[in-house]
Amino acid sequence: SDRLVTDEAVRILTDSDPDAMIVTFGYTDSLGHQFGSFDEATLKGIETADSQIGEIVAAIQSRSSFDDEDWLIQIGTDHGRTNWGGHGGTSEDERRIFFLSSGTGSASGTTITGTATNVDHAANLLMHVLGYIDPGWGLEGSPKGLATSSYSASPTPERI
């Protein structure tokens, strides 16, 4: 359950020193499939997920080493959805996702132009961890919402 996922993420952040974490919540997605995007149950699920994300962010910010750490908090969905809950097609609504970046490498206060898709998550994480994206990798996604001045086009010794 998402509650167990939240509790375990908070425990790891409190008791250990992870270099990276990926936390996945599934309940809101299930509600959207079952009831549609704008049903009261789905909206309540979004509020619950927001609260659980807040618990994880609070655990990050309460770390004694927080001021010396370089966190990128990336929040998004794995797919878009039609208003009635369907997905899997190629329409703009089914491909467009909720996409939020926050942290030292994010471009604070900016709006992402164009459509963010699920493959852009990987590009953001790679850019944040490595500091560059090699065009030879052939990634489908591209970084979104990052302060690109914080990164370079090629590897730097401190990032390798």
Residue frames as a rotation matrix with the C-alpha (Angstrom) as fourth column:
SER 1
0.576 0.817 0.000 0.00
0.817 -0.576 0.000 0.00
0.000 0.000 -1.000 0.00
ASP 2
0.275 -0.436 0.857 1.04
0.284 -0.814 -0.506 3.61
0.918 0.383 -0.100 -0.46
ARG 3
0.845 0.046 0.532 1.04
-0.468 -0.416 0.780 4.02
0.257 -0.908 -0.330 3.32
LEU 4
0.779 -0.593 0.203 3.67
0.364 0.691 0.625 1.27
-0.511 -0.413 0.754 3.67
VAL 5
0.325 -0.655 0.682 5.70
0.845 -0.123 -0.520 2.79
0.425 0.745 0.514 0.82
THR 6
0.529 -0.067 0.846 5.64
-0.171 -0.985 0.029 6.19
0.831 -0.160 -0.532 2.55
ASP 7
0.923 -0.138 0.359 6.64
-0.352 0.076 0.933 4.75
-0.156 -0.988 0.021 5.92
GLU 8
0.615 -0.728 0.304 9.53
0.695 0.682 0.228 2.78
-0.373 0.071 0.925 4.39
ALA 9
0.310 -0.490 0.814 10.80
0.607 -0.557 -0.567 5.79
0.732 0.670 0.125 2.42
VAL 10
0.673 -0.023 0.739 10.76
-0.462 -0.794 0.396 7.93
0.578 -0.608 -0.545 5.56
ARG 11
0.904 -0.356 0.236 12.55
0.000 0.552 0.834 5.18
-0.427 -0.754 0.499 7.50
ILE 12
0.441 -0.772 0.458 15.28
0.896 0.355 -0.265 4.88
0.041 0.528 0.849 4.85
LEU 13
0.312 -0.289 0.905 15.75
0.262 -0.890 -0.374 8.65
0.913 0.354 -0.202 4.71
THR 14
0.768 0.049 0.638 15.95
-0.551 -0.458 0.698 8.81
0.326 -0.888 -0.325 8.49
ASP 15
0.801 -0.345 0.489 18.10
-0.191 0.626 0.756 5.74
-0.567 -0.699 0.436 9.18
SER 16
0.206 -0.754 0.624 20.47
0.779 0.512 0.362 5.57
-0.592 0.412 0.693 6.21
ASP 17
-0.047 -0.373 -0.927 22.20
-0.254 -0.893 0.372 7.66
-0.966 0.253 -0.053 3.56
PRO 18
0.378 0.243 0.893 20.80
0.676 0.586 -0.446 6.82
-0.632 0.773 0.058 0.11
ASP 19
-0.754 -0.629 -0.189 22.46
0.266 -0.556 0.788 8.28
-0.600 0.543 0.587 -2.98
ALA 20
-0.751 0.599 -0.279 19.16
-0.575 -0.384 0.723 8.09
0.325 0.703 0.632 -4.85
MET 21
-0.689 0.631 0.357 15.60
0.155 0.610 -0.777 6.89
-0.708 -0.480 -0.518 -4.25
ILE 22
-0.757 0.627 -0.185 12.67
-0.389 -0.204 0.899 6.21
0.525 0.752 0.398 -6.51
VAL 23
-0.791 0.588 0.171 9.34
0.015 0.297 -0.955 6.02
-0.612 -0.753 -0.244 -4.70
THR 24
-0.840 0.523 -0.146 6.26
-0.160 0.019 0.987 4.85
0.519 0.852 0.068 -6.56
PHE 25
-0.615 0.752 0.235 2.65
-0.342 0.015 -0.940 5.26
-0.710 -0.659 0.248 -5.44
GLY 26
-0.978 0.205 0.034 -0.05
0.138 0.517 0.845 3.23
0.156 0.831 -0.534 -7.19
TYR 27
-0.515 0.837 -0.188 -3.32
0.660 0.247 -0.709 3.89
-0.547 -0.489 -0.680 -5.39
THR 28
-0.128 0.472 -0.872 -4.27
-0.289 -0.859 -0.422 7.12
-0.949 0.198 0.247 -7.16
ASP 29
-0.745 -0.191 -0.639 -3.58
-0.664 0.137 0.735 5.51
-0.053 0.972 -0.229 -10.53
SER 30
-0.897 0.439 -0.053 -5.87
0.438 0.898 0.033 2.62
0.062 0.006 -0.998 -9.62
LEU 31
-0.260 0.829 -0.495 -8.61
0.430 -0.359 -0.828 5.03
-0.865 -0.428 -0.264 -8.56
GLY 32
-0.328 0.081 -0.941 -8.33
-0.654 -0.739 0.164 6.91
-0.682 0.669 0.295 -11.85
HIS 33
-0.929 -0.021 -0.369 -8.70
-0.295 0.645 0.705 3.69
0.224 0.764 -0.605 -13.80
GLN 34
-0.744 0.642 -0.187 -11.66
0.665 0.679 -0.312 2.58
-0.073 -0.356 -0.932 -11.74
PHE 35
0.054 0.836 -0.547 -13.60
0.761 -0.389 -0.519 5.84
-0.647 -0.388 -0.657 -11.34
GLY 36
0.544 0.075 0.836 -12.21
0.714 -0.566 -0.413 8.30
0.442 0.821 -0.361 -13.90
SER 37
-0.371 -0.890 0.266 -9.99
0.658 -0.454 -0.601 11.32
0.655 -0.048 0.754 -13.56
PHE 38
-0.673 0.117 0.731 -12.37
-0.312 -0.940 -0.137 13.73
0.671 -0.320 0.669 -11.84
ASP 39
0.324 0.766 -0.556 -14.34
0.274 0.487 0.830 11.42
0.906 -0.421 -0.052 -9.56
GLU 40
0.667 0.008 0.745 -14.41
-0.620 -0.549 0.561 12.39
0.413 -0.836 -0.362 -5.88
ALA 41
0.923 -0.337 0.188 -12.58
0.153 0.768 0.622 9.17
-0.354 -0.545 0.760 -4.93
THR 42
0.395 -0.808 0.438 -9.75
0.841 0.125 -0.526 9.95
0.370 0.576 0.729 -7.37
LEU 43
0.294 -0.252 0.922 -9.46
-0.104 -0.967 -0.231 13.53
0.950 -0.028 -0.311 -6.13
LYS 44
0.860 0.022 0.510 -9.34
-0.510 0.017 0.860 12.32
0.010 -1.000 0.026 -2.52
GLY 45
0.776 -0.609 0.165 -6.62
0.596 0.793 0.127 9.85
-0.208 -0.001 0.978 -3.56
ILE 46
0.254 -0.673 0.695 -4.61
0.511 -0.517 -0.687 12.73
0.822 0.529 0.213 -5.03
GLU 47
0.533 -0.003 0.846 -4.93
-0.574 -0.736 0.359 14.61
0.622 -0.677 -0.394 -1.71
THR 48
0.944 -0.190 0.272 -3.71
-0.093 0.635 0.767 11.54
-0.318 -0.749 0.582 0.17
ALA 49
0.522 -0.789 0.324 -0.73
0.835 0.393 -0.386 11.10
0.177 0.471 0.864 -2.19
ASP 50
0.321 -0.366 0.874 0.10
0.033 -0.918 -0.396 14.80
0.946 0.156 -0.283 -1.77
SER 51
0.769 0.022 0.639 0.14
-0.620 -0.219 0.753 14.37
0.157 -0.975 -0.155 2.00
GLN 52
0.854 -0.460 0.242 2.37
0.338 0.845 0.414 11.30
-0.395 -0.272 0.877 1.75
ILE 53
0.352 -0.737 0.577 4.78
0.687 -0.215 -0.694 13.12
0.636 0.641 0.431 -0.56
GLY 54
0.505 -0.098 0.858 4.84
-0.416 -0.898 0.142 15.90
0.756 -0.428 -0.494 2.05
GLU 55
0.927 -0.175 0.333 5.93
-0.231 0.432 0.872 13.36
-0.296 -0.885 0.360 4.69
ILE 56
0.578 -0.745 0.334 8.80
0.811 0.569 -0.135 12.22
-0.090 0.349 0.933 2.46
VAL 57
0.278 -0.454 0.846 9.88
0.323 -0.786 -0.528 15.79
0.905 0.420 -0.072 1.69
ALA 58
0.754 0.020 0.656 9.80
-0.559 -0.506 0.657 16.60
0.345 -0.862 -0.371 5.43
ALA 59
0.856 -0.477 0.200 12.04
0.263 0.734 0.626 13.57
-0.446 -0.483 0.753 6.08
ILE 60
0.340 -0.746 0.572 14.49
0.839 -0.034 -0.543 14.82
0.425 0.665 0.614 3.42
GLN 61
0.299 -0.176 0.938 14.52
-0.041 -0.984 -0.172 18.34
0.953 0.013 -0.302 4.84
SER 62
0.862 0.054 0.504 15.02
-0.495 -0.125 0.860 17.12
0.109 -0.991 -0.081 8.41
ARG 63
0.696 -0.692 -0.190 18.21
0.645 0.720 -0.257 15.21
0.315 0.056 0.948 7.56
SER 64
0.628 -0.509 -0.588 21.16
0.292 -0.547 0.785 16.67
-0.721 -0.665 -0.195 9.46
SER 65
-0.465 -0.864 0.191 23.15
0.458 -0.050 0.887 16.66
-0.757 0.500 0.420 6.21
PHE 66
0.431 0.780 0.452 20.37
0.782 -0.074 -0.619 18.26
-0.449 0.621 -0.642 4.13
ASP 67
0.786 -0.101 -0.609 22.16
-0.194 -0.977 -0.089 21.59
-0.586 0.189 -0.788 3.61
ASP 68
-0.233 -0.956 -0.180 25.15
-0.642 0.012 0.767 19.76
-0.730 0.295 -0.616 2.10
GLU 69
-0.393 0.166 0.904 23.10
0.448 0.894 0.030 17.46
-0.803 0.417 -0.426 -0.12
ASP 70
-0.794 0.074 -0.604 21.96
-0.536 -0.555 0.636 17.94
-0.288 0.829 0.480 -3.72
TRP 71
-0.482 0.704 0.521 18.37
0.348 0.700 -0.624 16.71
-0.804 -0.119 -0.583 -3.91
LEU 72
-0.809 0.465 -0.359 16.16
-0.548 -0.376 0.747 16.63
0.212 0.802 0.559 -6.98
ILE 73
-0.532 0.741 0.409 12.58
0.054 0.511 -0.858 15.76
-0.845 -0.435 -0.312 -6.14
GLN 74
-0.879 0.214 -0.426 10.83
-0.449 -0.070 0.891 14.60
0.160 0.974 0.157 -9.28
ILE 75
-0.474 0.804 0.360 7.07
-0.002 0.408 -0.913 14.01
-0.881 -0.433 -0.192 -9.16
GLY 76
-0.541 0.327 -0.775 5.02
-0.839 -0.275 0.470 12.82
-0.060 0.904 0.423 -12.08
THR 77
0.420 0.744 0.519 2.73
-0.557 0.663 -0.500 10.23
-0.717 -0.080 0.693 -13.52
ASP 78
-0.470 -0.621 0.628 3.53
0.066 0.684 0.726 7.24
-0.880 0.383 -0.280 -15.69
HIS 79
-0.688 0.299 0.662 0.94
0.712 0.098 0.696 8.20
0.144 0.949 -0.280 -18.31
GLY 80
-0.850 0.525 0.038 -1.69
-0.526 -0.850 -0.025 10.75
0.020 -0.041 0.999 -19.12
ARG 81
-0.713 0.685 0.152 -5.37
0.584 0.699 -0.413 9.97
-0.389 -0.205 -0.898 -19.17
THR 82
-0.550 0.661 0.511 -8.62
0.234 -0.465 0.854 10.98
0.802 0.589 0.101 -20.77
ASN 83
-0.503 0.402 0.765 -11.21
-0.757 -0.632 -0.165 12.66
0.417 -0.663 0.622 -18.56
TRP 84
0.590 0.807 0.030 -13.09
-0.740 0.525 0.422 9.38
0.324 -0.271 0.906 -18.15
GLY 85
0.513 -0.448 0.733 -9.96
-0.582 0.446 0.680 7.51
-0.631 -0.775 -0.032 -17.07
GLY 86
0.923 -0.117 0.367 -8.84
0.313 0.783 -0.537 5.79
-0.225 0.611 0.759 -20.24
HIS 87
0.342 -0.854 -0.391 -5.26
-0.770 -0.494 0.405 5.67
-0.539 0.163 -0.826 -21.45
GLY 88
0.043 -0.427 0.903 -2.97
0.246 0.881 0.404 3.62
-0.968 0.205 0.142 -23.64
GLY 89
0.717 0.274 0.641 -3.57
0.680 -0.075 -0.729 5.54
-0.152 0.959 -0.240 -26.84
THR 90
-0.327 -0.907 0.264 -1.53
0.945 -0.314 0.092 8.18
0.000 0.280 0.960 -28.57
SER 91
0.559 0.572 0.601 -3.74
0.556 -0.795 0.240 11.23
0.615 0.200 -0.763 -28.01
GLU 92
-0.228 -0.641 0.733 -2.19
-0.123 -0.728 -0.674 14.31
0.966 -0.244 0.087 -26.43
ASP 93
0.374 0.456 0.808 -4.24
-0.840 -0.203 0.503 13.79
0.393 -0.867 0.307 -23.23
GLU 94
0.997 0.030 -0.076 -3.03
-0.002 0.939 0.345 10.19
0.082 -0.343 0.936 -22.92
ARG 95
0.325 -0.946 0.000 0.63
0.704 0.242 -0.667 11.13
0.631 0.216 0.745 -23.46
ARG 96
-0.058 -0.307 0.950 0.75
-0.305 -0.900 -0.310 14.38
0.951 -0.308 -0.042 -21.39
ILE 97
0.107 0.026 -0.994 1.72
0.792 0.601 0.101 13.83
0.600 -0.798 0.044 -17.77
PHE 98
0.982 0.039 0.185 1.88
-0.104 -0.707 0.700 15.77
0.158 -0.706 -0.690 -14.53
PHE 99
0.324 -0.944 -0.069 5.57
0.769 0.304 -0.563 16.65
0.552 0.129 0.824 -14.15
LEU 100
0.934 -0.021 0.357 7.19
-0.213 -0.834 0.509 18.57
0.287 -0.551 -0.783 -11.31
SER 101
0.159 -0.934 -0.320 10.85
0.697 0.336 -0.633 19.08
0.699 -0.122 0.705 -10.41
SER 102
0.887 0.056 0.458 12.08
-0.258 -0.762 0.594 20.67
0.383 -0.645 -0.662 -7.22
GLY 103
0.695 -0.692 -0.198 15.52
0.616 0.430 0.660 20.98
-0.371 -0.580 0.725 -5.70
THR 104
0.139 -0.747 -0.650 18.89
0.056 -0.649 0.758 22.57
-0.989 -0.141 -0.048 -6.25
GLY 105
-0.802 -0.521 0.292 19.00
0.273 0.115 0.955 21.61
-0.531 0.846 0.049 -9.93
SER 106
-0.017 0.879 0.476 15.47
0.977 0.116 -0.179 22.63
-0.212 0.462 -0.861 -10.80
ALA 107
-0.797 -0.132 0.590 14.57
0.364 -0.884 0.294 25.84
0.482 0.448 0.752 -12.59
SER 108
-0.587 0.556 -0.589 12.50
0.664 -0.086 -0.743 27.44
-0.464 -0.827 -0.319 -9.84
GLY 109
-0.145 0.674 -0.725 9.33
-0.026 -0.735 -0.678 29.18
-0.989 -0.080 0.124 -10.93
THR 110
-0.751 -0.149 -0.643 9.44
-0.617 -0.187 0.764 28.06
-0.234 0.971 0.048 -14.55
THR 111
0.407 0.869 0.280 6.73
-0.513 0.471 -0.717 26.45
-0.756 0.148 0.638 -16.60
ILE 112
-0.514 -0.551 0.658 7.66
0.189 0.675 0.713 23.53
-0.837 0.491 -0.243 -18.82
THR 113
-0.015 0.481 -0.876 6.91
-0.866 -0.444 -0.229 24.29
-0.500 0.756 0.424 -22.45
GLY 114
-0.398 -0.046 -0.916 5.74
-0.696 0.666 0.269 21.52
0.598 0.745 -0.297 -24.72
THR 115
0.701 0.704 -0.113 4.48
-0.521 0.614 0.592 18.16
0.486 -0.356 0.798 -23.57
ALA 116
-0.400 -0.745 0.534 6.23
-0.916 0.350 -0.198 16.31
-0.040 -0.568 -0.822 -20.76
THR 117
0.520 0.523 -0.675 5.98
-0.548 0.810 0.206 12.53
0.655 0.263 0.709 -21.13
ASN 118
0.970 -0.055 0.237 6.97
-0.171 0.541 0.823 9.64
-0.173 -0.839 0.515 -18.91
VAL 119
0.581 -0.807 0.106 10.32
0.771 0.504 -0.389 9.15
0.261 0.308 0.915 -20.68
ASP 120
0.315 -0.450 0.836 11.40
-0.093 -0.891 -0.445 12.62
0.945 0.062 -0.322 -19.57
HIS 121
0.939 0.018 0.344 11.69
-0.344 0.048 0.938 11.39
0.000 -0.999 0.052 -15.96
ALA 122
0.684 -0.715 0.145 14.71
0.674 0.696 0.248 9.25
-0.278 -0.072 0.958 -16.82
ALA 123
0.214 -0.607 0.766 16.36
0.638 -0.506 -0.580 12.13
0.739 0.613 0.279 -18.69
ASN 124
0.593 0.044 0.804 15.94
-0.426 -0.831 0.359 14.41
0.684 -0.555 -0.474 -15.66
LEU 125
0.945 -0.216 0.246 17.35
-0.132 0.438 0.889 11.86
-0.300 -0.873 0.385 -13.26
LEU 126
0.487 -0.807 0.333 20.33
0.873 0.458 -0.165 11.09
-0.020 0.371 0.928 -15.48
MET 127
0.262 -0.366 0.893 21.03
0.301 -0.849 -0.435 14.78
0.917 0.382 -0.112 -15.99
HIS 128
0.760 0.079 0.645 20.87
-0.516 -0.530 0.673 15.44
0.395 -0.845 -0.362 -12.26
VAL 129
0.872 -0.414 0.259 23.06
0.082 0.647 0.758 12.50
-0.482 -0.640 0.598 -11.22
LEU 130
0.294 -0.797 0.528 25.60
0.920 0.386 0.070 12.62
-0.259 0.465 0.847 -14.07
GLY 131
0.008 -0.248 -0.969 25.44
0.134 -0.960 0.246 16.30
-0.991 -0.132 0.025 -15.00
TYR 132
-0.549 -0.184 -0.815 25.14
-0.743 -0.341 0.577 15.58
-0.384 0.922 0.051 -18.71
ILE 133
0.513 0.630 0.582 23.26
-0.107 0.720 -0.685 13.55
-0.851 0.290 0.437 -21.33
ASP 134
-0.658 -0.753 -0.018 25.21
-0.189 0.142 0.972 11.92
-0.729 0.643 -0.236 -24.12
PRO 135
0.077 0.724 -0.686 23.28
-0.925 -0.204 -0.320 12.16
-0.372 0.659 0.654 -27.42
GLY 136
-0.545 -0.402 -0.736 24.78
-0.690 0.714 0.120 8.78
0.477 0.573 -0.667 -28.31
TRP 137
-0.880 0.267 0.394 22.56
-0.145 0.638 -0.756 7.14
-0.453 -0.722 -0.523 -25.70
GLY 138
-0.812 0.581 -0.046 19.56
0.033 0.125 0.992 7.71
0.582 0.804 -0.121 -27.95
LEU 139
-0.785 0.549 -0.287 17.21
0.386 0.071 -0.920 8.65
-0.484 -0.833 -0.268 -25.12
GLU 140
-0.260 0.789 0.557 13.63
0.839 -0.101 0.534 9.30
0.478 0.606 -0.635 -26.16
GLY 141
0.711 0.573 -0.408 13.12
0.703 -0.575 0.419 11.81
0.006 -0.584 -0.811 -23.36
SER 142
-0.177 -0.741 0.648 14.78
0.426 -0.651 -0.628 15.12
0.887 0.165 0.431 -22.65
PRO 143
-0.685 -0.122 -0.718 15.35
0.726 -0.192 -0.660 17.02
-0.057 -0.974 0.220 -19.39
LYS 144
0.037 0.769 0.638 12.47
0.434 -0.587 0.683 19.25
0.900 0.251 -0.356 -18.36
GLY 145
0.844 0.477 0.243 12.30
0.053 -0.526 0.849 21.96
0.533 -0.704 -0.469 -15.69
LEU 146
0.465 -0.758 -0.458 15.99
0.853 0.244 0.461 21.87
-0.237 -0.605 0.760 -14.80
ALA 147
0.795 -0.350 -0.496 18.30
-0.309 -0.937 0.165 24.84
-0.522 0.023 -0.852 -14.47
THR 148
0.903 -0.386 0.185 20.48
0.402 0.613 -0.680 23.84
0.149 0.689 0.709 -17.43
SER 149
0.488 -0.770 0.411 23.23
-0.516 -0.634 -0.576 26.23
0.704 0.069 -0.707 -16.36
SER 150
0.437 -0.288 0.852 23.88
-0.814 0.277 0.511 23.76
-0.383 -0.917 -0.113 -13.53
TYR 151
0.563 -0.131 0.816 24.82
0.201 0.979 0.018 21.04
-0.802 0.154 0.577 -16.01
SER 152
-0.258 -0.706 -0.659 27.22
-0.659 -0.371 0.655 20.50
-0.707 0.603 -0.370 -18.88
ALA 153
0.569 0.463 -0.679 27.07
-0.822 0.326 -0.466 18.80
0.006 0.824 0.567 -22.25
SER 154
0.244 -0.553 -0.796 29.80
-0.188 0.779 -0.599 16.33
0.951 0.296 0.086 -21.35
PRO 155
0.715 0.050 -0.697 31.03
0.585 0.503 0.636 14.48
0.382 -0.863 0.330 -18.25
THR 156
0.375 -0.627 0.683 33.03
-0.626 -0.714 -0.312 16.35
0.683 -0.311 -0.661 -15.67
PRO 157
-0.491 -0.690 -0.532 35.49
-0.130 0.661 -0.739 14.58
0.862 -0.293 -0.414 -13.37
GLU 158
-0.862 0.144 0.486 33.48
-0.501 -0.102 -0.859 15.30
-0.074 -0.984 0.160 -10.22
ARG 159
0.147 0.989 0.005 30.36
-0.952 0.142 -0.271 13.67
-0.268 0.035 0.963 -11.72
ILE 160
0.271 -0.079 -0.959 32.06
-0.579 0.783 -0.228 10.45
0.769 0.617 0.166 -12.88
